[in-house]
Amino acid sequence: GGFCFLFGTTSLFGEETLATLYPSHEAYVEAINQTTDSAVAAGFLLEADAALIKARALTSDIGRP
């Protein structure tokens, strides 16, 4: 309620969707690195925040068997 509509909503991807988008862990990390670098270049993220996002991607289970 209230102002929540201003911030949007989040829907988590299922395992099948994640496997299609990121067939390997390396593909996931590369996608995160590319989009994070783009966000920094566009001024949406600070370098320090980008480093944290990239570090978290490396430890993620996404794309791992």
mmCIF file of the N, C-alpha and C atoms, coordinates in Angstrom:
data_MODEL
# 
_entry.id   MODEL 
# 
loop_
_atom_site.group_PDB 
_atom_site.id 
_atom_site.type_symbol 
_atom_site.label_atom_id 
_atom_site.label_alt_id 
_atom_site.label_comp_id 
_atom_site.label_asym_id 
_atom_site.label_entity_id 
_atom_site.label_seq_id 
_atom_site.pdbx_PDB_ins_code 
_atom_site.Cartn_x 
_atom_site.Cartn_y 
_atom_site.Cartn_z 
_atom_site.occupancy 
_atom_site.B_iso_or_equiv 
_atom_site.pdbx_formal_charge 
_atom_site.auth_seq_id 
_atom_site.auth_comp_id 
_atom_site.auth_asym_id 
_atom_site.auth_atom_id 
_atom_site.pdbx_PDB_model_num 
ATOM 1   N N  . GLY A 1 1  ? 0.821  -1.193  0.000   1.00 0.00 ? 1  GLY A N  1 
ATOM 2   C CA . GLY A 1 1  ? 0.000  0.000   0.000   1.00 0.00 ? 1  GLY A CA 1 
ATOM 3   C C  . GLY A 1 1  ? 0.858  1.246   0.000   1.00 0.00 ? 1  GLY A C  1 
ATOM 4   N N  . GLY A 1 2  ? 0.199  2.336   0.185   1.00 0.00 ? 2  GLY A N  1 
ATOM 5   C CA . GLY A 1 2  ? 0.897  3.619   0.275   1.00 0.00 ? 2  GLY A CA 1 
ATOM 6   C C  . GLY A 1 2  ? 1.718  3.937   -0.954  1.00 0.00 ? 2  GLY A C  1 
ATOM 7   N N  . PHE A 1 3  ? 2.991  4.194   -0.726  1.00 0.00 ? 3  PHE A N  1 
ATOM 8   C CA . PHE A 1 3  ? 3.873  4.613   -1.817  1.00 0.00 ? 3  PHE A CA 1 
ATOM 9   C C  . PHE A 1 3  ? 4.671  3.480   -2.439  1.00 0.00 ? 3  PHE A C  1 
ATOM 10  N N  . CYS A 1 4  ? 4.387  2.254   -2.068  1.00 0.00 ? 4  CYS A N  1 
ATOM 11  C CA . CYS A 1 4  ? 5.166  1.119   -2.569  1.00 0.00 ? 4  CYS A CA 1 
ATOM 12  C C  . CYS A 1 4  ? 5.171  1.033   -4.093  1.00 0.00 ? 4  CYS A C  1 
ATOM 13  N N  . PHE A 1 5  ? 4.092  1.454   -4.724  1.00 0.00 ? 5  PHE A N  1 
ATOM 14  C CA . PHE A 1 5  ? 4.014  1.375   -6.188  1.00 0.00 ? 5  PHE A CA 1 
ATOM 15  C C  . PHE A 1 5  ? 5.090  2.222   -6.861  1.00 0.00 ? 5  PHE A C  1 
ATOM 16  N N  . LEU A 1 6  ? 5.601  3.218   -6.172  1.00 0.00 ? 6  LEU A N  1 
ATOM 17  C CA . LEU A 1 6  ? 6.653  4.070   -6.739  1.00 0.00 ? 6  LEU A CA 1 
ATOM 18  C C  . LEU A 1 6  ? 7.975  3.335   -6.894  1.00 0.00 ? 6  LEU A C  1 
ATOM 19  N N  . PHE A 1 7  ? 8.184  2.325   -6.085  1.00 0.00 ? 7  PHE A N  1 
ATOM 20  C CA . PHE A 1 7  ? 9.454  1.620   -6.080  1.00 0.00 ? 7  PHE A CA 1 
ATOM 21  C C  . PHE A 1 7  ? 9.436  0.326   -6.879  1.00 0.00 ? 7  PHE A C  1 
ATOM 22  N N  . GLY A 1 8  ? 8.297  -0.045  -7.433  1.00 0.00 ? 8  GLY A N  1 
ATOM 23  C CA . GLY A 1 8  ? 8.202  -1.247  -8.235  1.00 0.00 ? 8  GLY A CA 1 
ATOM 24  C C  . GLY A 1 8  ? 8.064  -2.495  -7.391  1.00 0.00 ? 8  GLY A C  1 
ATOM 25  N N  . THR A 1 9  ? 8.175  -3.617  -8.065  1.00 0.00 ? 9  THR A N  1 
ATOM 26  C CA . THR A 1 9  ? 8.072  -4.900  -7.390  1.00 0.00 ? 9  THR A CA 1 
ATOM 27  C C  . THR A 1 9  ? 9.214  -5.798  -7.859  1.00 0.00 ? 9  THR A C  1 
ATOM 28  N N  . THR A 1 10 ? 9.414  -6.862  -7.141  1.00 0.00 ? 10 THR A N  1 
ATOM 29  C CA . THR A 1 10 ? 10.446 -7.829  -7.492  1.00 0.00 ? 10 THR A CA 1 
ATOM 30  C C  . THR A 1 10 ? 9.816  -9.204  -7.629  1.00 0.00 ? 10 THR A C  1 
ATOM 31  N N  . SER A 1 11 ? 10.152 -9.886  -8.711  1.00 0.00 ? 11 SER A N  1 
ATOM 32  C CA . SER A 1 11 ? 9.741  -11.270 -8.909  1.00 0.00 ? 11 SER A CA 1 
ATOM 33  C C  . SER A 1 11 ? 10.999 -12.089 -9.145  1.00 0.00 ? 11 SER A C  1 
ATOM 34  N N  . LEU A 1 12 ? 11.229 -13.060 -8.309  1.00 0.00 ? 12 LEU A N  1 
ATOM 35  C CA . LEU A 1 12 ? 12.418 -13.892 -8.451  1.00 0.00 ? 12 LEU A CA 1 
ATOM 36  C C  . LEU A 1 12 ? 12.279 -14.830 -9.640  1.00 0.00 ? 12 LEU A C  1 
ATOM 37  N N  . PHE A 1 13 ? 13.386 -15.049 -10.350 1.00 0.00 ? 13 PHE A N  1 
ATOM 38  C CA . PHE A 1 13 ? 13.402 -16.004 -11.444 1.00 0.00 ? 13 PHE A CA 1 
ATOM 39  C C  . PHE A 1 13 ? 13.425 -17.412 -10.880 1.00 0.00 ? 13 PHE A C  1 
ATOM 40  N N  . GLY A 1 14 ? 12.779 -18.340 -11.577 1.00 0.00 ? 14 GLY A N  1 
ATOM 41  C CA . GLY A 1 14 ? 12.848 -19.743 -11.216 1.00 0.00 ? 14 GLY A CA 1 
ATOM 42  C C  . GLY A 1 14 ? 14.151 -20.355 -11.697 1.00 0.00 ? 14 GLY A C  1 
ATOM 43  N N  . GLU A 1 15 ? 14.413 -21.564 -11.260 1.00 0.00 ? 15 GLU A N  1 
ATOM 44  C CA . GLU A 1 15 ? 15.652 -22.258 -11.628 1.00 0.00 ? 15 GLU A CA 1 
ATOM 45  C C  . GLU A 1 15 ? 15.792 -22.418 -13.144 1.00 0.00 ? 15 GLU A C  1 
ATOM 46  N N  . GLU A 1 16 ? 14.702 -22.733 -13.827 1.00 0.00 ? 16 GLU A N  1 
ATOM 47  C CA . GLU A 1 16 ? 14.764 -22.924 -15.285 1.00 0.00 ? 16 GLU A CA 1 
ATOM 48  C C  . GLU A 1 16 ? 15.137 -21.629 -15.997 1.00 0.00 ? 16 GLU A C  1 
ATOM 49  N N  . THR A 1 17 ? 14.553 -20.518 -15.568 1.00 0.00 ? 17 THR A N  1 
ATOM 50  C CA . THR A 1 17 ? 14.862 -19.227 -16.185 1.00 0.00 ? 17 THR A CA 1 
ATOM 51  C C  . THR A 1 17 ? 16.316 -18.861 -15.937 1.00 0.00 ? 17 THR A C  1 
ATOM 52  N N  . LEU A 1 18 ? 16.788 -19.043 -14.711 1.00 0.00 ? 18 LEU A N  1 
ATOM 53  C CA . LEU A 1 18 ? 18.187 -18.752 -14.404 1.00 0.00 ? 18 LEU A CA 1 
ATOM 54  C C  . LEU A 1 18 ? 19.133 -19.603 -15.240 1.00 0.00 ? 18 LEU A C  1 
ATOM 55  N N  . ALA A 1 19 ? 18.804 -20.879 -15.403 1.00 0.00 ? 19 ALA A N  1 
ATOM 56  C CA . ALA A 1 19 ? 19.652 -21.773 -16.196 1.00 0.00 ? 19 ALA A CA 1 
ATOM 57  C C  . ALA A 1 19 ? 19.689 -21.352 -17.658 1.00 0.00 ? 19 ALA A C  1 
ATOM 58  N N  . THR A 1 20 ? 18.581 -20.821 -18.155 1.00 0.00 ? 20 THR A N  1 
ATOM 59  C CA . THR A 1 20 ? 18.532 -20.343 -19.543 1.00 0.00 ? 20 THR A CA 1 
ATOM 60  C C  . THR A 1 20 ? 19.346 -19.064 -19.704 1.00 0.00 ? 20 THR A C  1 
ATOM 61  N N  . LEU A 1 21 ? 19.187 -18.140 -18.763 1.00 0.00 ? 21 LEU A N  1 
ATOM 62  C CA . LEU A 1 21 ? 19.899 -16.866 -18.840 1.00 0.00 ? 21 LEU A CA 1 
ATOM 63  C C  . LEU A 1 21 ? 21.397 -17.019 -18.591 1.00 0.00 ? 21 LEU A C  1 
ATOM 64  N N  . TYR A 1 22 ? 21.745 -17.904 -17.649 1.00 0.00 ? 22 TYR A N  1 
ATOM 65  C CA . TYR A 1 22 ? 23.139 -18.064 -17.226 1.00 0.00 ? 22 TYR A CA 1 
ATOM 66  C C  . TYR A 1 22 ? 23.488 -19.545 -17.200 1.00 0.00 ? 22 TYR A C  1 
ATOM 67  N N  . PRO A 1 23 ? 23.888 -20.096 -18.344 1.00 0.00 ? 23 PRO A N  1 
ATOM 68  C CA . PRO A 1 23 ? 24.155 -21.535 -18.425 1.00 0.00 ? 23 PRO A CA 1 
ATOM 69  C C  . PRO A 1 23 ? 25.384 -21.982 -17.627 1.00 0.00 ? 23 PRO A C  1 
ATOM 70  N N  . SER A 1 24 ? 26.193 -21.032 -17.192 1.00 0.00 ? 24 SER A N  1 
ATOM 71  C CA . SER A 1 24 ? 27.351 -21.370 -16.372 1.00 0.00 ? 24 SER A CA 1 
ATOM 72  C C  . SER A 1 24 ? 27.590 -20.236 -15.374 1.00 0.00 ? 24 SER A C  1 
ATOM 73  N N  . HIS A 1 25 ? 28.359 -20.545 -14.363 1.00 0.00 ? 25 HIS A N  1 
ATOM 74  C CA . HIS A 1 25 ? 28.699 -19.522 -13.379 1.00 0.00 ? 25 HIS A CA 1 
ATOM 75  C C  . HIS A 1 25 ? 29.506 -18.403 -14.036 1.00 0.00 ? 25 HIS A C  1 
ATOM 76  N N  . GLU A 1 26 ? 30.379 -18.784 -14.940 1.00 0.00 ? 26 GLU A N  1 
ATOM 77  C CA . GLU A 1 26 ? 31.200 -17.803 -15.639 1.00 0.00 ? 26 GLU A CA 1 
ATOM 78  C C  . GLU A 1 26 ? 30.325 -16.847 -16.457 1.00 0.00 ? 26 GLU A C  1 
ATOM 79  N N  . ALA A 1 27 ? 29.270 -17.371 -17.088 1.00 0.00 ? 27 ALA A N  1 
ATOM 80  C CA . ALA A 1 27 ? 28.353 -16.519 -17.859 1.00 0.00 ? 27 ALA A CA 1 
ATOM 81  C C  . ALA A 1 27 ? 27.642 -15.524 -16.949 1.00 0.00 ? 27 ALA A C  1 
ATOM 82  N N  . TYR A 1 28 ? 27.268 -15.985 -15.757 1.00 0.00 ? 28 TYR A N  1 
ATOM 83  C CA . TYR A 1 28 ? 26.607 -15.109 -14.793 1.00 0.00 ? 28 TYR A CA 1 
ATOM 84  C C  . TYR A 1 28 ? 27.556 -13.999 -14.341 1.00 0.00 ? 28 TYR A C  1 
ATOM 85  N N  . VAL A 1 29 ? 28.761 -14.364 -13.957 1.00 0.00 ? 29 VAL A N  1 
ATOM 86  C CA . VAL A 1 29 ? 29.733 -13.372 -13.485 1.00 0.00 ? 29 VAL A CA 1 
ATOM 87  C C  . VAL A 1 29 ? 30.033 -12.364 -14.588 1.00 0.00 ? 29 VAL A C  1 
ATOM 88  N N  . GLU A 1 30 ? 30.197 -12.823 -15.804 1.00 0.00 ? 30 GLU A N  1 
ATOM 89  C CA . GLU A 1 30 ? 30.475 -11.921 -16.930 1.00 0.00 ? 30 GLU A CA 1 
ATOM 90  C C  . GLU A 1 30 ? 29.313 -10.950 -17.144 1.00 0.00 ? 30 GLU A C  1 
ATOM 91  N N  . ALA A 1 31 ? 28.089 -11.441 -17.066 1.00 0.00 ? 31 ALA A N  1 
ATOM 92  C CA . ALA A 1 31 ? 26.919 -10.572 -17.230 1.00 0.00 ? 31 ALA A CA 1 
ATOM 93  C C  . ALA A 1 31 ? 26.866 -9.520  -16.122 1.00 0.00 ? 31 ALA A C  1 
ATOM 94  N N  . ILE A 1 32 ? 27.129 -9.935  -14.897 1.00 0.00 ? 32 ILE A N  1 
ATOM 95  C CA . ILE A 1 32 ? 27.147 -8.994  -13.770 1.00 0.00 ? 32 ILE A CA 1 
ATOM 96  C C  . ILE A 1 32 ? 28.246 -7.958  -13.968 1.00 0.00 ? 32 ILE A C  1 
ATOM 97  N N  . ASN A 1 33 ? 29.425 -8.401  -14.358 1.00 0.00 ? 33 ASN A N  1 
ATOM 98  C CA . ASN A 1 33 ? 30.532 -7.468  -14.567 1.00 0.00 ? 33 ASN A CA 1 
ATOM 99  C C  . ASN A 1 33 ? 30.219 -6.446  -15.644 1.00 0.00 ? 33 ASN A C  1 
ATOM 100 N N  . GLN A 1 34 ? 29.649 -6.900  -16.748 1.00 0.00 ? 34 GLN A N  1 
ATOM 101 C CA . GLN A 1 34 ? 29.332 -5.989  -17.850 1.00 0.00 ? 34 GLN A CA 1 
ATOM 102 C C  . GLN A 1 34 ? 28.271 -4.967  -17.455 1.00 0.00 ? 34 GLN A C  1 
ATOM 103 N N  . THR A 1 35 ? 27.193 -5.433  -16.832 1.00 0.00 ? 35 THR A N  1 
ATOM 104 C CA . THR A 1 35 ? 26.120 -4.502  -16.479 1.00 0.00 ? 35 THR A CA 1 
ATOM 105 C C  . THR A 1 35 ? 26.547 -3.575  -15.350 1.00 0.00 ? 35 THR A C  1 
ATOM 106 N N  . THR A 1 36 ? 27.372 -4.066  -14.436 1.00 0.00 ? 36 THR A N  1 
ATOM 107 C CA . THR A 1 36 ? 27.868 -3.219  -13.358 1.00 0.00 ? 36 THR A CA 1 
ATOM 108 C C  . THR A 1 36 ? 28.787 -2.137  -13.911 1.00 0.00 ? 36 THR A C  1 
ATOM 109 N N  . ASP A 1 37 ? 29.668 -2.504  -14.824 1.00 0.00 ? 37 ASP A N  1 
ATOM 110 C CA . ASP A 1 37 ? 30.548 -1.517  -15.458 1.00 0.00 ? 37 ASP A CA 1 
ATOM 111 C C  . ASP A 1 37 ? 29.735 -0.468  -16.216 1.00 0.00 ? 37 ASP A C  1 
ATOM 112 N N  . SER A 1 38 ? 28.674 -0.886  -16.888 1.00 0.00 ? 38 SER A N  1 
ATOM 113 C CA . SER A 1 38 ? 27.813 0.058   -17.603 1.00 0.00 ? 38 SER A CA 1 
ATOM 114 C C  . SER A 1 38 ? 27.129 1.022   -16.641 1.00 0.00 ? 38 SER A C  1 
ATOM 115 N N  . ALA A 1 39 ? 26.690 0.503   -15.498 1.00 0.00 ? 39 ALA A N  1 
ATOM 116 C CA . ALA A 1 39 ? 26.023 1.347   -14.497 1.00 0.00 ? 39 ALA A CA 1 
ATOM 117 C C  . ALA A 1 39 ? 26.992 2.364   -13.901 1.00 0.00 ? 39 ALA A C  1 
ATOM 118 N N  . VAL A 1 40 ? 28.248 1.970   -13.696 1.00 0.00 ? 40 VAL A N  1 
ATOM 119 C CA . VAL A 1 40 ? 29.257 2.903   -13.206 1.00 0.00 ? 40 VAL A CA 1 
ATOM 120 C C  . VAL A 1 40 ? 29.516 3.977   -14.253 1.00 0.00 ? 40 VAL A C  1 
ATOM 121 N N  . ALA A 1 41 ? 29.695 3.571   -15.495 1.00 0.00 ? 41 ALA A N  1 
ATOM 122 C CA . ALA A 1 41 ? 29.969 4.520   -16.567 1.00 0.00 ? 41 ALA A CA 1 
ATOM 123 C C  . ALA A 1 41 ? 28.834 5.525   -16.751 1.00 0.00 ? 41 ALA A C  1 
ATOM 124 N N  . ALA A 1 42 ? 27.608 5.086   -16.514 1.00 0.00 ? 42 ALA A N  1 
ATOM 125 C CA . ALA A 1 42 ? 26.442 5.966   -16.667 1.00 0.00 ? 42 ALA A CA 1 
ATOM 126 C C  . ALA A 1 42 ? 26.202 6.821   -15.419 1.00 0.00 ? 42 ALA A C  1 
ATOM 127 N N  . GLY A 1 43 ? 26.967 6.573   -14.361 1.00 0.00 ? 43 GLY A N  1 
ATOM 128 C CA . GLY A 1 43 ? 26.835 7.359   -13.150 1.00 0.00 ? 43 GLY A CA 1 
ATOM 129 C C  . GLY A 1 43 ? 25.777 6.873   -12.177 1.00 0.00 ? 43 GLY A C  1 
ATOM 130 N N  . PHE A 1 44 ? 25.286 5.655   -12.379 1.00 0.00 ? 44 PHE A N  1 
ATOM 131 C CA . PHE A 1 44 ? 24.266 5.091   -11.490 1.00 0.00 ? 44 PHE A CA 1 
ATOM 132 C C  . PHE A 1 44 ? 24.838 4.366   -10.280 1.00 0.00 ? 44 PHE A C  1 
ATOM 133 N N  . LEU A 1 45 ? 26.101 3.957   -10.369 1.00 0.00 ? 45 LEU A N  1 
ATOM 134 C CA . LEU A 1 45 ? 26.770 3.239   -9.274  1.00 0.00 ? 45 LEU A CA 1 
ATOM 135 C C  . LEU A 1 45 ? 28.132 3.856   -9.018  1.00 0.00 ? 45 LEU A C  1 
ATOM 136 N N  . LEU A 1 46 ? 28.553 3.806   -7.768  1.00 0.00 ? 46 LEU A N  1 
ATOM 137 C CA . LEU A 1 46 ? 29.913 4.196   -7.423  1.00 0.00 ? 46 LEU A CA 1 
ATOM 138 C C  . LEU A 1 46 ? 30.832 3.002   -7.606  1.00 0.00 ? 46 LEU A C  1 
ATOM 139 N N  . GLU A 1 47 ? 32.112 3.271   -7.864  1.00 0.00 ? 47 GLU A N  1 
ATOM 140 C CA . GLU A 1 47 ? 33.098 2.201   -8.040  1.00 0.00 ? 47 GLU A CA 1 
ATOM 141 C C  . GLU A 1 47 ? 33.126 1.264   -6.834  1.00 0.00 ? 47 GLU A C  1 
ATOM 142 N N  . ALA A 1 48 ? 33.038 1.826   -5.635  1.00 0.00 ? 48 ALA A N  1 
ATOM 143 C CA . ALA A 1 48 ? 33.082 0.996   -4.421  1.00 0.00 ? 48 ALA A CA 1 
ATOM 144 C C  . ALA A 1 48 ? 31.898 0.037   -4.362  1.00 0.00 ? 48 ALA A C  1 
ATOM 145 N N  . ASP A 1 49 ? 30.719 0.507   -4.763  1.00 0.00 ? 49 ASP A N  1 
ATOM 146 C CA . ASP A 1 49 ? 29.552 -0.365  -4.781  1.00 0.00 ? 49 ASP A CA 1 
ATOM 147 C C  . ASP A 1 49 ? 29.680 -1.425  -5.865  1.00 0.00 ? 49 ASP A C  1 
ATOM 148 N N  . ALA A 1 50 ? 30.239 -1.039  -7.004  1.00 0.00 ? 50 ALA A N  1 
ATOM 149 C CA . ALA A 1 50 ? 30.444 -1.987  -8.095  1.00 0.00 ? 50 ALA A CA 1 
ATOM 150 C C  . ALA A 1 50 ? 31.362 -3.123  -7.658  1.00 0.00 ? 50 ALA A C  1 
ATOM 151 N N  . ALA A 1 51 ? 32.392 -2.790  -6.917  1.00 0.00 ? 51 ALA A N  1 
ATOM 152 C CA . ALA A 1 51 ? 33.323 -3.820  -6.440  1.00 0.00 ? 51 ALA A CA 1 
ATOM 153 C C  . ALA A 1 51 ? 32.614 -4.817  -5.527  1.00 0.00 ? 51 ALA A C  1 
ATOM 154 N N  . LEU A 1 52 ? 31.717 -4.323  -4.682  1.00 0.00 ? 52 LEU A N  1 
ATOM 155 C CA . LEU A 1 52 ? 30.961 -5.225  -3.805  1.00 0.00 ? 52 LEU A CA 1 
ATOM 156 C C  . LEU A 1 52 ? 30.025 -6.130  -4.595  1.00 0.00 ? 52 LEU A C  1 
ATOM 157 N N  . ILE A 1 53 ? 29.371 -5.579  -5.603  1.00 0.00 ? 53 ILE A N  1 
ATOM 158 C CA . ILE A 1 53 ? 28.448 -6.362  -6.437  1.00 0.00 ? 53 ILE A CA 1 
ATOM 159 C C  . ILE A 1 53 ? 29.214 -7.456  -7.174  1.00 0.00 ? 53 ILE A C  1 
ATOM 160 N N  . LYS A 1 54 ? 30.357 -7.097  -7.732  1.00 0.00 ? 54 LYS A N  1 
ATOM 161 C CA . LYS A 1 54 ? 31.163 -8.077  -8.463  1.00 0.00 ? 54 LYS A CA 1 
ATOM 162 C C  . LYS A 1 54 ? 31.697 -9.171  -7.545  1.00 0.00 ? 54 LYS A C  1 
ATOM 163 N N  . ALA A 1 55 ? 32.108 -8.797  -6.343  1.00 0.00 ? 55 ALA A N  1 
ATOM 164 C CA . ALA A 1 55 ? 32.597 -9.791  -5.386  1.00 0.00 ? 55 ALA A CA 1 
ATOM 165 C C  . ALA A 1 55 ? 31.483 -10.755 -5.000  1.00 0.00 ? 55 ALA A C  1 
ATOM 166 N N  . ARG A 1 56 ? 30.288 -10.241 -4.825  1.00 0.00 ? 56 ARG A N  1 
ATOM 167 C CA . ARG A 1 56 ? 29.151 -11.104 -4.466  1.00 0.00 ? 56 ARG A CA 1 
ATOM 168 C C  . ARG A 1 56 ? 28.820 -12.052 -5.612  1.00 0.00 ? 56 ARG A C  1 
ATOM 169 N N  . ALA A 1 57 ? 28.913 -11.584 -6.843  1.00 0.00 ? 57 ALA A N  1 
ATOM 170 C CA . ALA A 1 57 ? 28.643 -12.448 -7.996  1.00 0.00 ? 57 ALA A CA 1 
ATOM 171 C C  . ALA A 1 57 ? 29.592 -13.635 -8.023  1.00 0.00 ? 57 ALA A C  1 
ATOM 172 N N  . LEU A 1 58 ? 30.847 -13.408 -7.675  1.00 0.00 ? 58 LEU A N  1 
ATOM 173 C CA . LEU A 1 58 ? 31.831 -14.490 -7.673  1.00 0.00 ? 58 LEU A CA 1 
ATOM 174 C C  . LEU A 1 58 ? 31.481 -15.586 -6.688  1.00 0.00 ? 58 LEU A C  1 
ATOM 175 N N  . THR A 1 59 ? 30.827 -15.239 -5.585  1.00 0.00 ? 59 THR A N  1 
ATOM 176 C CA . THR A 1 59 ? 30.492 -16.233 -4.565  1.00 0.00 ? 59 THR A CA 1 
ATOM 177 C C  . THR A 1 59 ? 29.070 -16.795 -4.726  1.00 0.00 ? 59 THR A C  1 
ATOM 178 N N  . SER A 1 60 ? 28.358 -16.334 -5.726  1.00 0.00 ? 60 SER A N  1 
ATOM 179 C CA . SER A 1 60 ? 26.991 -16.779 -5.952  1.00 0.00 ? 60 SER A CA 1 
ATOM 180 C C  . SER A 1 60 ? 26.953 -18.233 -6.423  1.00 0.00 ? 60 SER A C  1 
ATOM 181 N N  . ASP A 1 61 ? 25.823 -18.879 -6.180  1.00 0.00 ? 61 ASP A N  1 
ATOM 182 C CA . ASP A 1 61 ? 25.605 -20.238 -6.668  1.00 0.00 ? 61 ASP A CA 1 
ATOM 183 C C  . ASP A 1 61 ? 24.977 -20.261 -8.062  1.00 0.00 ? 61 ASP A C  1 
ATOM 184 N N  . ILE A 1 62 ? 24.617 -19.113 -8.580  1.00 0.00 ? 62 ILE A N  1 
ATOM 185 C CA . ILE A 1 62 ? 23.949 -19.057 -9.884  1.00 0.00 ? 62 ILE A CA 1 
ATOM 186 C C  . ILE A 1 62 ? 24.889 -19.595 -10.958 1.00 0.00 ? 62 ILE A C  1 
ATOM 187 N N  . GLY A 1 63 ? 24.387 -20.526 -11.753 1.00 0.00 ? 63 GLY A N  1 
ATOM 188 C CA . GLY A 1 63 ? 25.150 -21.129 -12.839 1.00 0.00 ? 63 GLY A CA 1 
ATOM 189 C C  . GLY A 1 63 ? 26.044 -22.276 -12.421 1.00 0.00 ? 63 GLY A C  1 
ATOM 190 N N  . ARG A 1 64 ? 26.083 -22.557 -11.150 1.00 0.00 ? 64 ARG A N  1 
ATOM 191 C CA . ARG A 1 64 ? 26.918 -23.685 -10.677 1.00 0.00 ? 64 ARG A CA 1 
ATOM 192 C C  . ARG A 1 64 ? 26.069 -24.965 -10.711 1.00 0.00 ? 64 ARG A C  1 
ATOM 193 N N  . PRO A 1 65 ? 26.734 -26.082 -11.038 1.00 0.00 ? 65 PRO A N  1 
ATOM 194 C CA . PRO A 1 65 ? 25.989 -27.350 -11.058 1.00 0.00 ? 65 PRO A CA 1 
ATOM 195 C C  . PRO A 1 65 ? 25.551 -27.809 -9.691  1.00 0.00 ? 65 PRO A C  1 
# 
